């Protein structure tokens, strides 16, 4: 599978309970407003960027917060379950299984097959769920764009391309270089 598939259900909308019946087959299953979206497993370039982010964020993360990596389900409501590539949440909000409380940061690493979903659909999902900050990393360019939630809408907080360095304060102080993330 090289593209995202949308699997509508005729009788009723999908819910987070329906995800339990899906196979553990290496594909990514997400729900957005009751619609099942199936994405292929990520490619190596995507994984290198995710690993780089985890290392940087984990090193800078305060003890009361936690950096987690996909696959982990963030379920802000019964009809939505998404898997950010990387996320930051308060340790106090981490339960035994899925995350349902507000995230401090959601990060999506763009791939050709998920680009539109990440830039449009998930941007909207995270804003609606009041996720404090949303970042997209494009390892092909390479670039990183960061948004902070202000009055219910995302406002660009910073952008860097190539070897430029970006200094951010939310959810905590960290310096990022898209070129370094893309290189792994």
PERAWO-V720714 format. One record per helix or strand. SS is the DSSP state (~ for helix, > for strand). FROM is the first residue (numbers start at 1). TO is the last residue. If there is no record, write none. Layout:
BEGIN
ss=SS from=FROM to=TO
ss=SS from=FROM to=TO
END
This chain:
BEGIN
ss=> from=5 to=7
ss=~ from=16 to=21
ss=> from=28 to=32
ss=> from=35 to=39
ss=~ from=44 to=60
ss=> from=65 to=69
ss=> from=74 to=77
ss=> from=80 to=82
ss=> from=86 to=90
ss=~ from=91 to=93
ss=> from=99 to=99
ss=> from=105 to=109
ss=~ from=115 to=128
ss=> from=133 to=138
ss=> from=143 to=150
ss=> from=153 to=161
ss=> from=165 to=168
ss=> from=174 to=177
ss=~ from=178 to=183
END
